[in-house]
Amino acid sequence: MCGPVLIIPLCLPAQVDAAPMDVGGTIDLAHLAEQVEILRDPSRRLDLDAVLQLPPQAWQGYHDRILRFGYSDAAWWVRLNLRNGGATPRHLILQVGEPQLDEVDVYQVRGTQTVARFQAGDQRPFGDRPLHSRAVAVPLALEAGESSLILIRLESADGVYDAAALGLWDSGTFEKKQKQETWLWGAYYGALMALLAYNLLLFAATRDRNFLYYCLYLGAFGLWSFGFLSGFGFAWLWPDQPSWNNAFDVLIPGLMQIPGTLFVVYYLQTRQRSPRLHRLLIALTLLVQIPSLLLLVQTTGAPQLHAQMHLLTSTFIVLHSALTLLYLVAGIVVLRKGFRPAIYFVLAWSFLIVGGLIINLLRLPGVLPVNWFTTHSVVVGSTFEFLLMALALAARMKQLETDKRVAQASEQALQRDYAQTLQQQVAERTGTLNQSLDRLSAALDAERIAKDEQRTFLDTIAHELRTPLTVIDTIAQNLLLDAGDGDTATLDRYAKILQASQRLSGLLDHQLGDDRRSLVRNQIRRVRCDPAVLLQDAATAAALWADRHQIRVCSDDLPEVVFCDPDLTRLALRNLADNAVKYTPSGTRIILLGGRGGSGGVWFEVADQGPPLPAEEVEQLFNRQFRGSNADGTPGKGLGLALARRMIEDQGGSLNLTTHSCAGLCFRIWLPGPDAGDAVGAP
């Protein structure tokens, strides 16, 4: 059963049985719509038989140059009577609308018989078309004296009807017209490709992201125009995939706004110049993608969204238009803030917006006149936009070059000021450095003089000490010889005097000799030494001061060789052993021992059974000129432990007090292995 038929007057009152149009002569009618009648089918369910049964009063006369149904959820029927009044058959071509029409059905009825039926549109395979034409074109054959009724059914899936011209030509005129249109479109796309290549070269040369984003926008616009606006994509690239037209119709325009917005925000620098407008541009760009994606899902056959088709289309158009207008507003705002290159940007987007506005208003009956400019407003507007945008990019490059020259001039001025300041600072610091070098040279000279004086002093001391030591040594030997078989205590005292004088003489000969002078040398000499010999030497030296002390040496765990400075190590061990004898009660035990340490090192310990130290004295024990409370009456200057630690630390080792309990004191020396420094051969 057919649905209701709603008649809406568009131009003139209804006409009944319009006279047929004679096509017997030369035919070149580009605006055949002035001769047709129309019928609105809100249910979209009327078929050919139902339409043929309608009374003549159901049809409405139409006197506009093109078919303009605007935004409508109905299907539309168009009726045209043709008559061949000539003496020969006529073969004509009827062209219906533009490539964007979704569904177009054309019927040729002669009397009560349908002699031809054609189905076309961008929602049907391109191969179903009787003629290879971007717009729907069908052949019509009329014998001499024959009349035919032409019925055309138009339906839009999204309720948007683009303005559709209705033309009738003979085959020769039609072919000529097709070639002219193809040539014009070729010139348009050639200019677009040249502009795209030019901007790509500029991007490759400058690495300016504005050129890249503009190239992406140009490419997306060209792809949309080629695939949808002109219909070449459907005709040449995907003729068997009509669903791809939906992607170019709804998805590409939405995605095209992404590089468009990126270009706008980077070209106008909206983040710095207008942060609030910048955020609005980004948000609206993302918002446009939602209805675009939903429309794509709907047009690919999601039934649950079919009822929302018109709402989504309207939402997409509103958001898309709002974003395009916002581009223009952003350009005006930035221009008013003093960014002069924005004037070309504003003009460019103005042309494109006007072109888009004209093509949308052209869909509405009687709003705008029909001419070449209005029907091609998008092409004209986009052409001017591309040319002006090229000027805008050139102006921006010029502005950047001007800014660069200003920055370079400022930088050169800063460099000159900096050079002058630097020269002054260099002169001042050079003077300061020369003064420091003079002071350093004077200090080095003073140090050399001090060392020379020190050597002279030590030579004098050594010379002056050797004479009395020789006397003491001679007297001690004579006393031992004269004592003969005297008492043991006397002989022991004479022996200690002799050993002490010999020890001091050995120290003078070894440390202050011409080939050593170890007290004034600057380098540590780590050589191979026998650690057991060093321990035994310290024990022997301490025995001179012993008062019935039990001195024991434990060297079984020591390695055969240790790398150290033997002179410094010997003095440090002697100092520790001497202190153990001097500050412990008579008859107590003193132990000297050693062993292997980590990483090839070695350790020595000197432990006694003397009284413990107060806690407050332990921290000061290694300070120079510090003497403990138990040192009363014992000769000394408080330098021994400080010097001993210095001798060990100069070799990379350590000297510490490890035990200070009631069981006595224990001092530990640790010396590193051979990897800590270069070792030379044994002395």
Salt bridges, closest charged atoms under 4 A:
GLU37 OE1 - ARG79 NH2 2.54
ASP64 OD2 - ARG68 NH2 2.85
ASP73 OD1 - ARG40 NH2 3.58
GLU103 OE1 - ARG124 NH2 3.67
ASP105 OD1 - ARG124 NH1 2.53
GLU146 OE2 - ARG110 NE 2.03
GLU155 OE2 - ARG44 NH1 3.00
GLU155 OE1 - ARG153 NH2 2.74
ASP162 OD1 - ARG363 NH2 2.69
GLU181 OE1 - ARG134 NH2 2.89
GLU181 OE2 - LYS177 NZ 2.53
ASP208 OD2 - ARG396 NH1 3.05
ASP445 OD1 - ARG448 NH2 1.88
GLU447 OE2 - LYS451 NZ 3.72
ASP452 OD1 - ARG455 NH1 3.40
ASP459 OD1 - ARG517 NH1 2.43
GLU464 OE2 - HIS463 ND1 3.60
ASP492 OD2 - LYS496 NZ 3.90
ASP509 OD1 - ARG466 NE 3.22
ASP514 OD1 - ARG517 NH2 3.15
ASP537 OD2 - ARG570 NE 3.85
ASP537 OD2 - ARG574 NE 2.68
ASP547 OD1 - ARG548 NH1 3.52
ASP565 OD2 - ARG521 NH2 3.14
ASP567 OD1 - HIS510 NE2 2.88
ASP567 OD2 - ARG516 NH2 1.26
ASP567 OD1 - ARG570 NH1 3.37
ASP578 OD2 - ARG503 NH2 2.95
GLU605 OE2 - ARG668 NE 2.80
GLU649 OE2 - ARG645 NE 3.99
ASP650 OD1 - ARG646 NE 3.20
